[in-house]
Amino acid sequence: MSNLITLDDVKKDSQVGAYIKRADENLAVVGYTEHGPRHCGLVAKVARMTLLELNISEREAELSAIAGYLHDIGNVFNRLNHPYTGAVLAHTLLRDMGMDIDEITTIVSAIGNHDDDGWEPVNRVSAGLILADKSDVHRSRVRNPDMIKFDIHDRVNYAVNHSRLDVNREKATITLALTIDVKISSVMEYFEIFLSRMLYCKRAANFLKTQFSLHINDNNLL
C-alpha cells in the first residue's frame, strides 16, 4: 500500500541521510564544492517555492522538493553520470518508503534530467528542480578559500556573495539575481563555466511558461 510521502519523511530516513553524507564526502575528496545537506535542503526549498509561486499544485511542489533533496545522491557512486545512478538509487529508497509508483517515476525522471548535458525538463517537477539547483551559486559552497587562486569553479562561487531566485507569477518571469565581487572573479568567468546552466534554466522556465532572466550586479545579462 502506497503512502503520501513528504519531504520531512525523506529527511528523516536514515538511509537517505547516509547516502547524502557519503556522496558529499566523496566530492570533498576530489575538490568539488559542497553538495551536502545545505545544498540539498536549499534546492528542495527553492524548488517548492518556485512551483507554489506559479500556482502549481502543492503536491507537485512537494515532489519537486523531494527530487531536489535527493538529486545529487548519485555522487555516492561517482560524479560521472550521477543523475542516472541517483535516479535509480532514489527509486529504491522511495519504493522502500512506500511511495506511490506514479510519484516515484515523476521524481526519478526529474533527477535523471537535472543536469545540463543535452537533456530537457520533462515535467514541472523537473523544471522546478533544475531552476533551484542551477541557481545555487554562493561562496558558502567553497570548502577551501585558498583554492580560489587555482580553481575557476571555486573562484566564481566564492565571488558570489548574494544569490536569489525571484518568481513573479503576474509578469510570468523567473529571475536569478546575483551579486558578484569582481575583485575576486569577473562576470566573464561566470559565463565561462555557467552559460550552459543558465541556458538550461531558460528552458526550464519556458517549460513553466515563464521567461528566465539573469541579473548580475543589477545588470540584465540574459
Residue frames relative to the residue before (quaternion, step in Angstrom):
aa qw qx qy qz dx dy dz
M 1.0000 0.0000 0.0000 0.0000 0.00 0.00 0.00
S 0.3875 -0.7481 0.4944 0.2139 3.57 -0.79 1.03
N 0.2579 -0.7478 0.5951 0.1419 3.53 -1.25 0.60
L 0.4612 -0.6358 0.5337 0.3134 3.55 -1.25 0.48
I 0.1341 -0.8346 0.5335 0.0302 3.55 0.13 1.35
T 0.1913 -0.7808 0.5882 0.0877 3.56 -1.00 0.89
L 0.6736 -0.4639 0.3736 0.4374 3.54 -1.30 0.14
D 0.6195 0.5431 -0.3500 0.4458 3.59 0.99 -0.74
D 0.6234 0.5311 -0.3388 0.4633 3.59 1.03 -0.75
V 0.6635 0.5085 -0.3000 0.4595 3.55 0.94 -0.92
K 0.6602 0.5171 -0.3103 0.4477 3.59 0.93 -0.87
K 0.6897 0.4892 -0.2768 0.4565 3.57 1.09 -0.71
D 0.5471 0.6364 -0.3955 0.3730 3.59 1.22 -0.34
S 0.4437 -0.7329 0.4517 0.2491 3.57 -0.63 1.12
Q 0.6346 0.5262 -0.3423 0.4509 3.61 1.03 -0.69
V 0.6211 0.5321 -0.3395 0.4645 3.58 0.97 -0.82
G 0.6678 0.5113 -0.2999 0.4501 3.57 0.86 -0.94
A 0.6594 0.5165 -0.3059 0.4526 3.56 0.98 -0.84
Y 0.6704 0.4964 -0.2998 0.4629 3.59 0.96 -0.84
I 0.6509 0.5046 -0.3222 0.4669 3.59 0.93 -0.83
K 0.6471 0.5265 -0.3129 0.4540 3.57 0.96 -0.89
R 0.7122 0.4459 -0.2737 0.4680 3.59 0.79 -0.96
A 0.6073 0.5503 -0.3560 0.4490 3.60 1.03 -0.69
D 0.6766 0.4776 -0.2916 0.4787 3.58 0.93 -0.88
E 0.6246 0.5307 -0.3387 0.4621 3.58 1.01 -0.73
N 0.6403 0.5248 -0.3270 0.4558 3.59 0.98 -0.80
L 0.6708 0.4913 -0.2977 0.4690 3.57 0.97 -0.85
A 0.6028 0.5584 -0.3525 0.4480 3.57 1.10 -0.66
V 0.6261 0.5579 -0.3353 0.4293 3.58 0.99 -0.82
V 0.7628 0.3506 -0.1935 0.5077 3.59 0.97 -0.83
G 0.6283 -0.6280 0.2988 0.3487 3.57 1.26 0.37
Y 0.4305 0.7002 -0.4719 0.3190 3.60 1.19 0.34
T 0.6126 -0.5454 0.4318 0.3754 3.53 -1.29 0.43
E 0.7096 -0.4809 0.3246 0.3999 3.55 -1.32 0.39
H 0.0095 0.7810 -0.6228 0.0446 3.56 -0.96 1.03
G 0.4258 0.7425 -0.4232 0.2971 3.57 1.19 0.55
P 0.8404 -0.1935 0.1327 0.4886 3.58 -1.19 -0.54
R 0.6124 0.5495 -0.3650 0.4356 3.60 1.03 -0.66
H 0.6937 0.4637 -0.2738 0.4782 3.58 0.79 -1.05
C 0.6708 0.5059 -0.3043 0.4490 3.59 0.83 -0.96
G 0.6753 0.4997 -0.2903 0.4582 3.56 0.94 -0.90
L 0.6644 0.4974 -0.3078 0.4653 3.56 0.98 -0.83
V 0.6417 0.5140 -0.3277 0.4654 3.59 0.94 -0.82
A 0.6313 0.5267 -0.3284 0.4649 3.58 0.98 -0.80
K 0.6740 0.5093 -0.2900 0.4497 3.57 0.89 -0.96
V 0.7078 0.4588 -0.2664 0.4665 3.58 0.85 -0.97
A 0.6104 0.5445 -0.3532 0.4541 3.61 1.04 -0.71
R 0.6603 0.4931 -0.3055 0.4770 3.58 0.91 -0.89
M 0.6648 0.5195 -0.3041 0.4423 3.57 0.85 -0.99
T 0.6415 0.5503 -0.3269 0.4227 3.58 0.93 -0.90
L 0.7100 0.4493 -0.2664 0.4722 3.57 0.84 -0.96
L 0.6459 0.5156 -0.3298 0.4562 3.59 0.98 -0.76
E 0.6397 0.5308 -0.3261 0.4502 3.58 1.00 -0.79
L 0.7003 0.4313 -0.2575 0.5071 3.58 1.18 -0.55
N 0.5068 -0.6907 0.3875 0.3405 3.56 1.32 0.36
I 0.3588 0.6943 -0.5193 0.3457 3.55 1.09 0.79
S 0.6676 -0.5670 0.3010 0.3770 3.56 -1.01 0.80
E 0.6024 -0.5846 0.4131 0.3531 3.55 -1.15 0.68
R 0.6530 0.5176 -0.3349 0.4399 3.60 0.99 -0.71
E 0.6353 0.5006 -0.3364 0.4823 3.60 0.98 -0.75
A 0.6329 0.5257 -0.3269 0.4649 3.57 1.02 -0.79
E 0.6454 0.5143 -0.3157 0.4684 3.58 1.03 -0.79
L 0.6514 0.5052 -0.3149 0.4704 3.58 0.99 -0.81
S 0.6332 0.5143 -0.3319 0.4736 3.58 1.05 -0.71
A 0.6251 0.5285 -0.3284 0.4713 3.57 1.08 -0.72
I 0.6504 0.5022 -0.3150 0.4750 3.59 0.96 -0.84
A 0.6391 0.5103 -0.3204 0.4780 3.58 0.98 -0.85
G 0.6448 0.5304 -0.3152 0.4512 3.57 1.02 -0.81
Y 0.6711 0.4968 -0.3064 0.4571 3.56 0.96 -0.81
L 0.7577 0.3980 -0.1984 0.4776 3.59 1.04 -0.76
H 0.4711 0.7615 -0.4045 0.1858 3.58 1.19 -0.45
D 0.7636 0.3844 -0.2092 0.4748 3.63 1.04 -0.59
I 0.4009 0.7465 -0.4734 0.2406 3.62 1.18 0.13
G 0.5334 0.6335 -0.4076 0.3846 3.59 1.21 -0.31
N 0.5387 0.6241 -0.3982 0.4021 3.57 1.24 -0.31
V 0.5014 0.6345 -0.4360 0.3948 3.58 1.22 -0.16
F 0.6811 0.4411 -0.2767 0.5148 3.60 1.19 -0.55
N 0.7203 -0.2935 0.2663 0.5692 3.55 0.74 -1.13
R 0.5626 -0.5902 0.4479 0.3668 3.58 -1.14 0.55
L 0.6325 0.5359 -0.3235 0.4562 3.55 1.06 -0.79
N 0.8519 0.0541 -0.0857 0.5139 3.58 -0.84 1.05
H 0.2742 0.8090 -0.4930 0.1652 3.60 1.14 0.44
P 0.5787 0.5614 -0.4234 0.4131 3.69 1.01 -0.36
Y 0.6929 0.4847 -0.2836 0.4522 3.59 0.99 -0.81
T 0.6740 0.4621 -0.3027 0.4905 3.57 0.89 -0.89
G 0.6285 0.5398 -0.3311 0.4516 3.58 1.09 -0.70
A 0.6330 0.5313 -0.3302 0.4561 3.56 1.03 -0.77
V 0.6588 0.5007 -0.3074 0.4700 3.58 0.96 -0.87
L 0.6644 0.4956 -0.3036 0.4699 3.57 0.94 -0.87
A 0.6371 0.5219 -0.3302 0.4611 3.60 0.97 -0.80
H 0.5974 0.5649 -0.3545 0.4452 3.58 1.05 -0.75
T 0.6848 0.4880 -0.2869 0.4590 3.57 0.86 -0.98
L 0.6724 0.5046 -0.3019 0.4496 3.57 0.87 -0.92
L 0.7030 0.4604 -0.2725 0.4686 3.59 0.87 -0.95
R 0.6078 0.5373 -0.3519 0.4669 3.58 1.08 -0.64
D 0.6600 0.5049 -0.3066 0.4642 3.57 0.96 -0.86
M 0.6627 0.4911 -0.3025 0.4777 3.58 1.16 -0.54
G 0.5326 -0.6725 0.3760 0.3502 3.56 1.29 -0.13
M 0.3334 0.7576 -0.5008 0.2531 3.58 1.16 0.49
D 0.5950 -0.5669 0.4469 0.3533 3.55 -1.22 0.62
I 0.5362 -0.6733 0.4051 0.3084 3.58 -0.87 0.98
D 0.6145 0.5384 -0.3603 0.4502 3.63 1.04 -0.64
E 0.6667 0.4811 -0.3019 0.4826 3.58 1.01 -0.74
I 0.6051 0.5485 -0.3525 0.4569 3.58 1.07 -0.70
T 0.6914 0.4773 -0.2998 0.4519 3.59 0.82 -0.95
T 0.5996 0.5465 -0.3603 0.4605 3.59 1.11 -0.58
I 0.6881 0.4864 -0.2772 0.4617 3.57 0.91 -0.95
V 0.7013 0.4649 -0.2998 0.4496 3.60 0.79 -0.92
S 0.6146 0.5201 -0.3661 0.4666 3.60 1.08 -0.51
A 0.6192 0.5273 -0.3377 0.4737 3.58 1.11 -0.66
I 0.6659 0.4928 -0.3024 0.4715 3.59 0.89 -0.91
G 0.6826 0.5117 -0.2883 0.4349 3.58 0.90 -0.89
N 0.7529 0.3546 -0.1913 0.5204 3.56 1.22 -0.47
H 0.4384 0.7463 -0.4373 0.2441 3.62 1.17 0.22
D 0.6465 0.5093 -0.3426 0.4530 3.60 1.16 -0.31
D 0.4993 -0.6945 0.4549 0.2479 3.55 -1.22 0.58
D 0.4146 0.7259 -0.4463 0.3195 3.57 1.13 0.66
G 0.8156 -0.2891 0.1347 0.4827 3.57 0.56 1.17
W 0.5858 0.5815 -0.3778 0.4194 3.58 1.24 0.14
E 0.3327 -0.7336 0.5635 0.1834 3.55 -1.34 0.09
P 0.5451 -0.5611 0.4810 0.3958 3.61 -1.17 0.40
V 0.2232 -0.8183 0.5223 0.0886 3.58 -0.80 1.00
N 0.7804 0.0311 -0.0440 0.6229 3.58 1.28 -0.17
R 0.6801 -0.4982 0.3310 0.4240 3.59 -1.24 0.19
V 0.5716 0.5744 -0.3729 0.4520 3.57 1.16 -0.55
S 0.6858 0.4708 -0.2855 0.4759 3.58 0.91 -0.89
A 0.6235 0.5419 -0.3470 0.4441 3.60 1.01 -0.72
G 0.6461 0.5122 -0.3147 0.4703 3.57 1.00 -0.80
L 0.6417 0.5223 -0.3116 0.4673 3.57 1.02 -0.83
I 0.6540 0.5251 -0.3205 0.4403 3.60 0.85 -0.93
L 0.6866 0.4874 -0.2879 0.4562 3.58 0.81 -0.99
A 0.6708 0.4993 -0.2993 0.4595 3.57 0.97 -0.84
D 0.6801 0.5032 -0.2893 0.4478 3.56 0.91 -0.92
K 0.7376 0.4372 -0.2444 0.4528 3.57 0.76 -1.02
S 0.6446 0.5222 -0.3328 0.4485 3.60 1.19 -0.31
D 0.5824 0.5886 -0.3802 0.4119 3.61 1.24 -0.17
V 0.2540 0.7138 -0.5978 0.2620 3.52 0.15 1.37
H 0.2939 0.7605 -0.5181 0.2584 3.59 -0.49 1.14
R 0.6112 -0.5966 0.3869 0.3476 3.56 -1.13 0.69
S 0.5808 0.6004 -0.3785 0.3987 3.60 1.15 -0.49
R 0.6171 0.5538 -0.3486 0.4371 3.61 1.22 -0.30
V 0.5860 0.5843 -0.3696 0.4227 3.60 1.24 -0.33
R 0.3384 -0.7765 0.5010 0.1774 3.58 -0.66 1.12
N 0.8044 0.1209 -0.0287 0.5810 3.58 0.97 -0.86
P 0.3174 -0.7898 0.4917 0.1835 3.63 -0.15 1.24
D 0.5608 0.6069 -0.3957 0.4009 3.60 1.14 -0.44
M 0.6384 0.5628 -0.3250 0.4124 3.58 1.17 -0.59
I 0.4961 0.6753 -0.4401 0.3228 3.62 1.17 -0.24
K 0.5914 0.5738 -0.3659 0.4325 3.59 1.20 -0.38
F 0.7849 0.3576 -0.1429 0.4854 3.56 1.15 -0.69
D 0.7766 0.3106 -0.1526 0.5264 3.60 1.09 -0.68
I 0.4204 -0.7442 0.4611 0.2385 3.57 -0.61 1.13
H 0.6238 0.5423 -0.3489 0.4416 3.60 1.04 -0.71
D 0.6596 0.4818 -0.3012 0.4920 3.57 0.96 -0.84
R 0.6565 0.5298 -0.3188 0.4321 3.56 0.93 -0.87
V 0.6775 0.4818 -0.2979 0.4692 3.59 0.88 -0.91
N 0.6538 0.4997 -0.3209 0.4688 3.59 0.90 -0.85
Y 0.6797 0.4976 -0.2993 0.4481 3.58 0.91 -0.89
A 0.6331 0.5463 -0.3306 0.4376 3.57 1.12 -0.58
V 0.6457 0.5096 -0.3245 0.4670 3.60 1.17 -0.50
N 0.0676 -0.8280 0.5565 0.0134 3.58 -0.39 1.19
H 0.7793 0.1185 -0.1297 0.6015 3.58 1.28 0.10
S 0.0846 0.7793 -0.6175 0.0654 3.58 -0.93 0.93
R 0.0454 0.7982 -0.5949 0.0837 3.55 -0.99 0.89
L 0.2183 -0.7473 0.6128 0.1354 3.57 -1.02 0.85
D 0.1138 -0.8099 0.5752 0.0144 3.56 -0.52 1.23
V 0.1140 -0.7870 0.6055 0.0306 3.56 -0.85 1.05
N 0.0493 -0.7948 0.6048 -0.0103 3.56 -0.77 1.08
R 0.2976 -0.7959 0.5045 0.1531 3.55 -0.25 1.31
E 0.6507 0.5367 -0.3245 0.4280 3.59 0.94 -0.86
K 0.7507 0.3590 -0.2031 0.5160 3.59 0.96 -0.86
A 0.3307 -0.7618 0.4851 0.2741 3.59 1.33 -0.18
T 0.4958 0.6328 -0.4410 0.3992 3.55 0.86 1.04
I 0.1074 -0.7352 0.6636 0.0875 3.52 -1.29 0.55
T 0.0494 -0.8321 0.5509 -0.0412 3.55 -0.59 1.18
L 0.2014 -0.7352 0.6347 0.1269 3.54 -0.94 0.94
A 0.0852 -0.8083 0.5826 -0.0012 3.56 -0.53 1.23
L 0.0335 -0.8109 0.5830 -0.0391 3.56 -0.69 1.15
T 0.1625 -0.7242 0.6550 0.1422 3.51 -1.26 0.56
I 0.0800 -0.8196 0.5670 -0.0201 3.55 -0.54 1.24
D 0.3445 -0.7003 0.5881 0.2121 3.54 -1.00 0.90
V 0.2590 -0.8158 0.4997 0.1331 3.58 -0.17 1.28
K 0.5258 0.5970 -0.4264 0.4304 3.59 1.25 -0.02
I 0.6923 0.4422 -0.2608 0.5071 3.56 1.25 -0.47
S 0.7914 -0.0795 0.0931 0.5989 3.56 0.91 -0.94
S 0.4364 -0.7001 0.5014 0.2608 3.56 -1.05 0.74
V 0.6228 -0.5168 0.4279 0.4024 3.55 -1.28 0.34
M 0.6028 0.5661 -0.3520 0.4384 3.58 1.07 -0.70
E 0.6401 0.5115 -0.3353 0.4650 3.61 0.98 -0.75
Y 0.5913 0.5607 -0.3683 0.4476 3.59 1.05 -0.70
F 0.7015 0.4564 -0.2689 0.4767 3.57 0.85 -0.96
E 0.5753 0.6106 -0.3734 0.3959 3.57 1.09 -0.65
I 0.7995 0.2796 -0.1446 0.5116 3.59 0.94 -0.84
F 0.7825 0.3680 -0.1779 0.4697 3.60 1.11 -0.52
L 0.3767 0.7473 -0.4915 0.2408 3.64 1.17 0.06
S 0.6666 0.5000 -0.3199 0.4508 3.61 0.87 -0.89
R 0.6310 0.5256 -0.3349 0.4620 3.59 1.08 -0.66
M 0.6596 0.5023 -0.3129 0.4634 3.57 0.97 -0.79
L 0.6394 0.5061 -0.3239 0.4798 3.58 1.05 -0.70
Y 0.6238 0.5158 -0.3388 0.4796 3.58 1.12 -0.62
C 0.6029 0.5331 -0.3455 0.4826 3.58 1.10 -0.67
K 0.6266 0.5366 -0.3353 0.4551 3.57 1.02 -0.78
R 0.6668 0.4855 -0.3068 0.4750 3.60 0.94 -0.82
A 0.6357 0.5203 -0.3287 0.4659 3.58 1.03 -0.76
A 0.6492 0.5087 -0.3124 0.4713 3.57 0.97 -0.85
N 0.6399 0.5214 -0.3215 0.4641 3.58 0.99 -0.81
F 0.6102 0.5481 -0.3457 0.4557 3.58 1.07 -0.73
L 0.7081 0.4216 -0.2380 0.5140 3.56 1.13 -0.70
K 0.4790 -0.6998 0.4048 0.3419 3.56 1.36 0.31
T 0.5569 0.5462 -0.4167 0.4667 3.55 0.97 0.94
Q 0.4318 -0.6712 0.5396 0.2682 3.53 -1.36 0.19
F 0.2645 -0.7738 0.5577 0.1422 3.58 -0.82 1.00
S 0.0300 0.7813 -0.6234 0.0062 3.54 -1.10 0.74
L 0.2660 -0.7491 0.5911 0.1369 3.53 -1.24 0.59
H 0.0700 -0.7795 0.6223 0.0136 3.54 -0.80 1.08
I 0.0081 -0.7809 0.6243 -0.0192 3.55 -0.81 1.03
N 0.8335 -0.0705 -0.0120 0.5479 3.56 -0.69 1.16
D 0.6954 -0.5138 0.2386 0.4422 3.54 0.99 1.07
N 0.5951 0.5251 -0.3881 0.4685 3.59 1.20 0.39
N 0.3703 -0.7253 0.5367 0.2206 3.58 -0.89 0.94
L 0.0622 -0.8543 0.5157 -0.0193 3.59 -0.42 1.24
L 0.7981 0.1412 -0.0885 0.5790 3.59 1.21 -0.20
